[in-house]
Each structure stands twice: as C-alpha cells, then as structure tokens.
Amino acid sequence: MQYNNIWDFRDSAKKILTKEAWDYLEGGAGDEVTIKKNRTVFDKYSFRPRIPYKVFNEINTEVSILGERRRLPILVGPVSPLELFHSGGERAQVQAAMDAGTIAVCSGHSLAKIEEMGSWNGNKWFQLYSSVDAAHNYEIIDRACLAGYEALVVTVDAFHKAIRDRNLKNNFKLPTDIGFGNYPCKSYRTDGSIELLPLGWDDLTKILDHSKIPVIIKGILNPQDVRLASDLGFAGVIISNHGGRQLDKTSTTLEILAEIGDVSKDGFDIYIDGGFMRGVDILMALALGANAVLLGRAYVYGLVVAGASGISNVITLLMNELSNSMAQLGISSISELSPELLSRN
Ligand SMILES: Cc1cc2nc3c(=O)[nH]c(=O)nc-3n(C[C@H](O)[C@H](O)[C@H](O)COP(=O)(O)O)c2cc1C
C-alpha cells in the first residue's frame, strides 16, 4: 500500500481497527458538527504567495518551543488509550517523537505509570487530567516533575463526561486490560472512564505555583482566557476543542487563533490542535501566530498501521508537505510568515 497522504493512512487504519475502536477514535460529541468544522475551516482561508526577495534552496522549519529552537513545528499530542489502537502504543508515541526530534505529550490517562513513561528516551511533556482527589493531583505533578517531563499540560475541556452517540450505540467500554496506571480505583466510572475534578482559575493558579516545570493549559477556546493565562504567568496555551469530542458546535481553533492577534510574547507560547491533516493546514496556523501544532487522530492512523514507524511516516509526510508549501508560498523560514500571506474567503 502506498501512503501519499494522511487520508491513505486513515483508510488503512479503518480497515484494521474494530468498528468500536474506530468509532471511539473518529467519533465526537452530538452531531459531530465541530469535527466537520475542524476540517472545513481550512477552506475558509487562502494563501497569497509572494515572489521571494532572494532565491533559496533550503527550507528552515525551525520554531521556538518553550524558549528553545526546535526543527519541527509539530508535537505528538496526548491521546488515550493508545494501547487500544496498537499494542505498545504509548511507547511508540514517545519513540516516534524522539526519532523525529520533537516532543511527545504523554496522556495522563496512560496505562504505563508516570515514571515508566518518564524513563523512555526523548523529550516529553506530561498531560494532567485532574483527579477527583485534589491532593492526588499535587502528588501526580510532583511525580511528573521528578520523572523528567519538561512541561505540564493541564487539560481543562473534559471535566464532564461527553455524550458521544457512536459510543452509546456500540455500548463502548474500554477493554478491562486497558486501565489507567496513575489513578486510584475510586476515580473509575462504571464504564471504565475516569471521574475528573473540575478546575477553575484559582485551582489552575495553585497548580502553577506548585509546579516546578512550566505549565501549559490545554483546551482554551476563548480569547479572553488566552489573555488571562498570559497575564497569570502560564507558559502557554493549547487552543483546542478536544477534536470535537466534548462540546459540539464550538468555534474552530483556527478562527480563535486568528481572533487572538498578537498575544504571544516572550515566555508565553500558543499551540493549537484540531483537524490538522495537511502540511498547508499547519502552515496556516503558523501564519496566524501559533508556535506549533499538536497532532491527534492524524498520528494515531499511522500508529494503527505500523506502530512507531507508522507515526514517523505520518510526521515525515506532513513535514514534506509543509516544506513544499513554504517553498510554493515564497518563504524559506517560518519567521517570514505573517497573517498578510493569508486572506479569509
Ligand atoms: C481517541 C482520542 C483520545 C484522546 N485522549 C486525550 C487525552 O488523554 N488527553 C487530552 O488532553 N486530549 C485527548 N484527546 C484530544 C487530543 O489531544 C486533541 O485535542 C484532538 O485529538 C485534536 O483533534 P484531531 O484529532 O482532529 O487532530 C484525545 C483525542 C482522541 C481522538
């Protein structure tokens, strides 16, 4: 099978997974309007290429992530449970991110313990889903700091259980051998998912004060919250609608990014996810000011097809598309991007 684009990986993944697992991966809340919008929003913007000042041979895709120069504007985002999609999926995520020279954001709802994932080679951030037991949250944060993760990502858009029709129809339950290594038994709901403690700005500020590593908030979807996060001293935000899996009919992340304008400053990064399946999609987000993009379902398709090397192939494919699109647009480095190179249709 020849994989020319992410859709080819998606086709194969669909054939490999059971219907229940496929629906769990692809599905979302309500009528899945947000999922559809997450893709169609990329059609609402158009590039306006310029003739370059200088002819160039090399494309530089370097961006700044938490103050460090990194070659890839792509991070491998938190998805759980990866073991449902490929045995050894959690390890494969970290391995592929390392091979590509980027960061894996490890889901807190992992089968492997925080320390085990921490011992795997590669740059990693730890994603926290708040435990019902507030004291347990601080314990998890301390363990993540000790285990060598470079940042803490606190997810704030999934405190309440989502209503996903496909899972209801399939009577979906996580297989009993796929548990969560970091949460006490009392957190479990009867369907195997985990009860979460909703967090407000007060709680988030306490987490920020407590954490010894930079804290990034994931799941922000309102420009006012981006400004608050910046003012309060968080290291960044991930603009996300959780891939349309929580609240249906939300704004798309690209539109929120376009609305934010120039909030990003030294010491405050803006990341984005939701529906990124093409190099040009990534280029649009970078042109609108994102530091980098997180992949979700796109890399899981690769994982399903061929484990860590499948994820690596997905990343390589997207990077090739990105470099090619940059050349077509007339730029040789990300720093040359600006919103003026895009127009809204
Ligand atoms: C199957 C699945 C599981 C997910 N698990 C998590 C998770 O454990 N933690 C989290 O913060 N986000 C989780 N997400 C959301 C992703 O991190 C990301 O926000 C979303 O997938 C981006 O949309 P995309 O898949 O269209 O790229 C999950 C998404 C999917 C599809």
The ligand as a Tripos MOL2 file, in Angstrom:
@<TRIPOS>MOLECULE
LIG
   31    33     1     0     0
SMALL
NO_CHARGES

@<TRIPOS>ATOM
      1 C1         -9.1140    8.9170   20.8460 C.3       1 LIG1
      2 C2         -8.7210   10.2320   21.4450 C.ar      1 LIG1
      3 C3         -8.2750   10.2770   22.7600 C.ar      1 LIG1
      4 C4         -7.8670   11.4880   23.3360 C.ar      1 LIG1
      5 N1         -7.3210   11.4860   24.6000 N.ar      1 LIG1
      6 C5         -6.8820   12.6610   25.1360 C.ar      1 LIG1
      7 C6         -6.2190   12.6780   26.3990 C.ar      1 LIG1
      8 O1         -5.9790   11.6530   27.0090 O.2       1 LIG1
      9 N2         -5.8520   13.8820   26.8850 N.ar      1 LIG1
     10 C7         -6.0890   15.0680   26.2200 C.ar      1 LIG1
     11 O2         -5.7350   16.1440   26.7240 O.2       1 LIG1
     12 N3         -6.6640   15.0560   24.9970 N.ar      1 LIG1
     13 C8         -7.0500   13.9050   24.4380 C.ar      1 LIG1
     14 N4         -7.6010   13.8860   23.1940 N.ar      1 LIG1
     15 C9         -7.6960   15.1510   22.4280 C.3       1 LIG1
     16 C10        -6.4130   15.3690   21.6020 C.3       1 LIG1
     17 O3         -5.3050   15.6480   22.4090 O.3       1 LIG1
     18 C11        -6.5830   16.5560   20.6330 C.3       1 LIG1
     19 O4         -7.0330   17.6830   21.3430 O.3       1 LIG1
     20 C12        -7.5320   16.2620   19.4690 C.3       1 LIG1
     21 O5         -7.4530   14.9070   19.0870 O.3       1 LIG1
     22 C13        -7.1710   17.1350   18.2760 C.3       1 LIG1
     23 O6         -8.0420   16.9020   17.2020 O.3       1 LIG1
     24 P1         -7.6710   15.9630   15.9430 P.3       1 LIG1
     25 O7         -7.6920   14.5690   16.4380 O.co2     1 LIG1
     26 O8         -8.7410   16.2640   14.9780 O.co2     1 LIG1
     27 O9         -6.3130   16.3810   15.4640 O.co2     1 LIG1
     28 C14        -7.9740   12.6890   22.6000 C.ar      1 LIG1
     29 C15        -8.4140   12.6270   21.2630 C.ar      1 LIG1
     30 C16        -8.7640   11.4250   20.6820 C.ar      1 LIG1
     31 C17        -9.1900   11.3970   19.2430 C.3       1 LIG1
@<TRIPOS>BOND
     1     1     2 1
     2     2     3 ar
     3     2    30 ar
     4     3     4 ar
     5     4     5 ar
     6     4    28 ar
     7     5     6 ar
     8     6     7 ar
     9     6    13 1
    10     7     8 2
    11     7     9 ar
    12     9    10 ar
    13    10    11 2
    14    10    12 ar
    15    12    13 ar
    16    13    14 ar
    17    14    15 1
    18    14    28 ar
    19    15    16 1
    20    16    17 1
    21    16    18 1
    22    18    19 1
    23    18    20 1
    24    20    21 1
    25    20    22 1
    26    22    23 1
    27    23    24 1
    28    24    25 2
    29    24    26 1
    30    24    27 1
    31    28    29 ar
    32    29    30 ar
    33    30    31 1
@<TRIPOS>SUBSTRUCTURE
     1 LIG1         1 GROUP 0 **** ****
